[in-house]
Every structure is written in C-alpha cells, then in structure tokens.
C-alpha cells in the first residue's frame, strides 16, 4: 500500500473524510479522494501502478474552451452573464 501521508495519489487532497483505499490490478492498494475513486471505478481501465493511475485520472481542467465548438448552451450562458451585457453603472462593486 502506498501511504504517502494519507493523501490522494492523484490530486494530493488530504481531507480524511474524503479519502478511500482502492485496489489496483495486481493487488496493490493506494489512497484516492472520493472524486478520483469514482473516476477510477467508472473508467473501466485497469491501472497497475500509481503513475498509470495519475496519467488516466489526472487533471482534466486544462482542456480548451469548448464554447466555440458548437455548444449553444455555453454560448447562451456566456452571452447572458458576460460583462458586455452590463453597463458600467450596473456592475457590482
């Protein structure tokens, strides 16, 4: 088992209330936060090592802005709540 100070092996979260142990292929265990444990369970991929786990479940927030790829809802929300909608007198202080 990789103890690593009881933190998520992917994102390093340390909140004990959200940490769980998961088994990797081959029987080794590691600690994941609830979000990454759910992603691991749903992925259907078999990871054998922590580096494989990090590579498959790593941060996905770095993706490009997808509003310009035909996402009508995203474009509508951006237009509705964008700063160009508000004049200087209507902006919050």
Beta strands, then each sheet from edge to edge (+ up, - down):
strand 1: 19-23
strand 2: 29-33
sheet 1: 1+ 2-
end
